[in-house]
Every structure is written in C-alpha cells, then in structure tokens.
Amino acid sequence: MGDAMKANGLSKWAMAASAVVVLAAEAMGQTGAVQAQTEQVKRTIVVSLEDRKLALVEDGKVEKIYAVAVGKASTPSPTGTFTIERRVKNPVYHHGDKTVQPGPNNPVGVRWMGLSIKGYGIHGTNEPKSIGKAASHGCIRMGKTDVEDLFDRVQVGDTVELIGQRNQETAALFGDTQKPTTTEQPVLTANATPAPTTAASTTDGAAESLAVAGNN
C-alpha cells in the first residue's frame, strides 16, 4: 500500500514537472515570437545636415528627434544611404599616434555607431556645445544622453540616410524651419573618398573590436 502511494505521488510529481516544462516551452516560444516581431521592425535613421537634426523612424512613424552636430565646411559630412555596421559602448579612440581611453576627454564620447562608409559614424562628443552646429570632422555628433538613448534603440543593419539639401522628406520630419544662421553645410556625396585614416581599438570590458577613424 505504501509503495502504491509512493508511486502515485511520483506520478503526480512527474505530471506537474511535465506541465512546468510545457509552460516554460510556451513562454520561450512567446519570447521568441516577440523577438522575431521586434527584428522585423523597419528602422531608419534620417539626418538632415541643413537642419542639424536626426530622426529615428520605425515602420514609417517618427519615434524621436534629436539635435546633432554635422561636418563643418572644411570637413563636410557625406550624403547618401548607408547602414549601421557596428555598435560599441565606451570606445577607445585611435587616430594616428593619438589614443584616448574611455572617459570625458574621448572625442567620440561614450557610444559609437559606425556606418558603412569607412571612417564615419554617429557618436557622442567631448564638445557638447558643438551640438546644433556644423562643427565636426564629418561624423554626426550627439549629446551624451541622446547618443545613449539612440544607441539602445538601434541595431546593426539599420538604414541611415544623410541628407544634405532640405527636401520633402526632411520638411515632413523636421518642419519647414529656417536654415541655421551659421555656415551652411556643404555637400559631400557618398562617392567621395574620405581622407585616408587608419585606426583600430577595442572597448574596455566588452573586448569588442572597433575601427574609429579620426572623422569625429
């Protein structure tokens, strides 16, 4: 009788364990479905060089708009359609013989989103007063809080549009605003060859490789 009760108890335990496994599998399946759905979002970053603003667009809807700094007259930002090729937290900056570790003096700040045009990216800055101006060496600069926020929202492979002249798309995104009063952003087409630079670095802790050319 005792053996029968034990067997019955074990049977109930096994059934309960099986139910837990099934529920866990279903939960994992739901998580996978959510992840798959997230991955299917069409995400585009649109930068208006004239407006010095960046819009994050998901499935045709504007999620957020940020102020940015763009290339100055002597080192203009490229224009064209690119993709994000890498995302790096707390990058180590290398340019020539110069190396800057992560910290307040790092020219590319706390985040780097490298583009598919070599040497250019969207990144932070150690010159926050430059935001809203044509002041960079060609890259798109963002304030610390903004670049951290954008970094968490985008993925490798997302489309990036850098638009030099105001058009219907930028007017719809940013409004038909007056041009900035400082030096007008010149146009550098995507076919132009960036100034030759060689650099390589790794993040601290994550050991994630990064090529940061000096176009900060």
Protein Blocks (a to p, Z undefined) as FASTA:
>chain_A
ZZmmmmmmmmmmmmmmmmmmmmmmmmmmmmmmmmmmmmmpccdddddfklopacddeehi
afbdcddddddfklccdedddddfbdcehiacdehjbccdedjklmnljbdcddfbehia
cdddfblklgopafbgoiacddfklmmmmmmmpcehiacdddfbdcfklmmmnopadddf
bdcdddddfkbccdddddddddehjlpacdddfkZZ
